[in-house]
Structure formats: C-alpha cells, structure tokens
Amino acid sequence: MPPFLEAVAILLAGVAAGGINAVVGSGTLITFPTLVALGVPPVTANVSNNIGLVPGSISGAVGYRRELVGQRARVLRLVSGSFLGGLIGAVLLLVLPADAFEAVVPVLIALGIALVIVQPRLSRRVAARRAAAATDHHPDPWWIWPTTALAGVYGGYFGAAQGVILMGILGIGVDESLQRLNAVKNVLAAVVNGVAGLLFVFVADVDWWIVLLIGIGAVIGGQLGATIGRRLHPTVLRGVIVVVGLVAVVSFLL
C-alpha cells in the first residue's frame, strides 16, 4: 500500500478508536490490527497505539465533563488505583512473554460482558438495600478500588475492552446513571493509557509517525464519540457495550 494510503488508514483507524473509546472502550481492537496488517511489529504497534490513544482518551473525558459534576471525590479516589494498575500493566508488557497475559484476555473481557448484562438486576438489589438502610450517604463498596486497579493492570498491558471491564465494575458497585459512570470510565482509561504511554516513551520502541496519526484521529473521534454517546438511551448504551465486548472476545479467540 502506498505511504499516503497507509497514513490515511491509520488516521481513520484513530478516529474510529477514539469514538469507540469515548462511548464504550475497545478502540484498540481497531488500531492494533490495522497497524499489524500494515506490517508494523506487534510490540511496536502496541506501544505506539497506546501512546497515540492518550490524547483521544483525554478528549473523550473532556467531552463528558458535564457528567463528572459531583463526582470529584470518587474520581480522585479511583484515579490512584488506575494509575498504579496502569504502571504495573505497562511493566508486565515489557518483562513478560506475550502469551503469558494474552491467554487470560478473552476471560477478562467475557467477565466484563457478564457484569454489564447482570448490572441492572444487581443494581436494583443494591438500591433496595440502601433504601432499607435509610441513610443519606452511601459510600462506594470497598472492592471498587482494587478491581479498578486490576482493570488498570490489564489496560496498561494491552487495553482492548478495558472500558467494558470498567463499566461492568462501576455499573454494579456505584449508584449512578450509566452516562455518569461512562464519564468516570473515560477519566480512568485516560489515566491508565497516560501512565503506560509515559513509561513506553522512555523504554520502548515507539514509531512517532504512527503516534501522531492515531493521536490526531483519536482526538477527533473522542469528541464525536462523546457527543453521540451522551445521547444514547441506557439500554442502547448497554447493548453497545455488550456487542463490542463480544466482538473483542471473538477477535482474540480467532
């Protein structure tokens, strides 16, 4: 393929990935295969893709800023877990064989899908227990932080469908609307991608031309995804999450 067309393909893949990440979070399933198909070595493709998607993650988080109002304390608390998990995941990518972690990727994604599917029923039970307690303040469950950190480990290593996993965790444990949870998810994903990308800048083989193209595309896609995603009905958004997650599982298995 001519260099110009390769550049266009990478740019468009970045736009699509940025949009999907803002709404759900599986953009890597578009950019990573595109780069590998164009002949980019897998590890270089992975780290360059991770760095390139950082601006898009930030763009998506900014696009959902209205849904973040009133969640400052929650976001600050969970950001620490995502930061730590993202750092650990990036280190694992650099020191472990690829097969060691990739073997559990389909299982993690499938778990995230299951959590999203059962989330409405479990959330109703949680809400009923909170109503029965008759208290005004309902702190998030203790397990939200460690599971968010574990999702960060996964995101720092590869990142495909980390949004599905995060939405499953937040949807069950946090008493908020799906749109507000999606806003939190975008911030956490941006932190994971950012800390992993920062480490990769100094110790990994990065193709900066790819980073630039994906970065530009992801910023555009992030804004488009935030605009569209906020208008989706919760049931539709949940359906999108499940479909993207299933596609991710099939992609990895094949």
Stockholm file with secondary structure:
# STOCKHOLM 1.0

chainA/1-254         MPPFLEAVAILLAGVAAGGINAVVGSGTLITFPTLVALGVPPVTANVSNNIGLVPGSISGAVGYRRELVGQRARVLRLVSGSFLGGLIGAVLLLVLPADAFEAVVPVLIALGIALVIVQPRLSRRVAARRAAAATDHHPDPWWIWPTTALAGVYGGYFGAAQGVILMGILGIGVDESLQRLNAVKNVLAAVVNGVAGLLFVFVADVDWWIVLLIGIGAVIGGQLGATIGRRLHPTVLRGVIVVVGLVAVVSFLL
#=GR chainA/1-254 SS CCHHHHHHHHHHHHHHHHHHHHHTSCTHHHHHHHHHHTTCCHHHHHHHHHHHHHHHHHHHHHHTGGGGTTCHHHHHHHHHHHHHHHHHHHHHHHHSCHHHHHTTHHHHHHHHHHHHHHHHHHHHHHHHHHHHHTCSCCCCCTTHHHHHHHHHHHHHHTCTTHHHHHHHHHHHHSCSCHHHHHHHHHHHHHHHHHHHHHHHHHHSCCCHHHHHHHHHHHHHHHHHHHHHHTTSCHHHHHHHHHHHHHHHHHHHHC
#=GC SS_cons         CCHHHHHHHHHHHHHHHHHHHHHTSCTHHHHHHHHHHTTCCHHHHHHHHHHHHHHHHHHHHHHTGGGGTTCHHHHHHHHHHHHHHHHHHHHHHHHSCHHHHHTTHHHHHHHHHHHHHHHHHHHHHHHHHHHHHTCSCCCCCTTHHHHHHHHHHHHHHTCTTHHHHHHHHHHHHSCSCHHHHHHHHHHHHHHHHHHHHHHHHHHSCCCHHHHHHHHHHHHHHHHHHHHHHTTSCHHHHHHHHHHHHHHHHHHHHC
//
